[in-house]
Amino acid sequence: MAALSVAVLATAGFSPFHFSVPCILFGSALPQQDLFHIDICAEKSGPVISEMGLSIMVTHGLTLLDRADIVIVPYWHNPEEKPSQALLDKLVAAW
């Protein structure tokens, strides 16, 4: 069985804790089994800075969502803030 592709979306101001949970669960929780392949994406490749000032370098843009089996958005700054139309379109297509 092929590993399922998991895309985790990094957004500006992300919570390091909430972001780490899917990375741990799908990345290293079952190291003896290759059940998942996890990648991190963002609206634009490059550095994404957390609420605590930590940064991660993201190499994948939203096109990663086109081929993901599972898409995770572990954090959103404000529930009343509407995502960009590009992100909304990719999430609807992935759904």
DANORZI-V58585 format. One record per residue. PHI is phi in whole degrees, 0 to 359 (999 if undefined). D_LAST is the distance of its C-alpha to the last C-alpha in Angstrom with 2 decimals. Layout:
PHI & D_LAST
PHI & D_LAST
This chain:
999 & 22.36
287 & 20.47
294 & 19.10
285 & 15.37
272 & 14.21
244 & 13.30
250 & 12.74
250 & 14.29
271 & 14.39
265 & 18.00
236 & 18.98
304 & 22.58
79 & 24.44
302 & 22.23
275 & 23.77
304 & 25.11
296 & 24.94
297 & 21.32
288 & 20.42
288 & 22.70
301 & 21.37
294 & 18.20
295 & 20.38
289 & 23.03
298 & 21.06
266 & 19.11
264 & 21.87
225 & 25.21
295 & 25.17
236 & 25.79
295 & 27.78
281 & 29.41
236 & 26.24
267 & 23.95
273 & 20.77
225 & 18.51
241 & 18.72
252 & 17.76
225 & 17.72
252 & 17.77
226 & 16.57
208 & 17.30
300 & 17.37
225 & 20.70
292 & 22.34
125 & 25.41
286 & 26.45
236 & 24.38
255 & 26.69
280 & 26.16
297 & 27.73
263 & 30.62
92 & 31.28
286 & 29.92
231 & 28.18
235 & 26.01
264 & 25.98
256 & 22.53
258 & 22.69
252 & 19.12
268 & 17.53
292 & 13.99
297 & 14.21
301 & 13.68
293 & 9.91
296 & 10.22
244 & 11.55
280 & 10.27
279 & 9.61
228 & 9.13
242 & 8.54
238 & 11.14
246 & 12.51
283 & 15.84
204 & 17.69
220 & 17.78
306 & 21.33
214 & 21.45
302 & 19.09
273 & 20.80
275 & 20.20
282 & 17.57
295 & 15.63
298 & 16.60
297 & 15.19
298 & 14.37
292 & 12.23
303 & 10.52
299 & 9.94
294 & 8.57
292 & 6.12
295 & 5.09
296 & 5.41
292 & 3.79
293 & 0.00
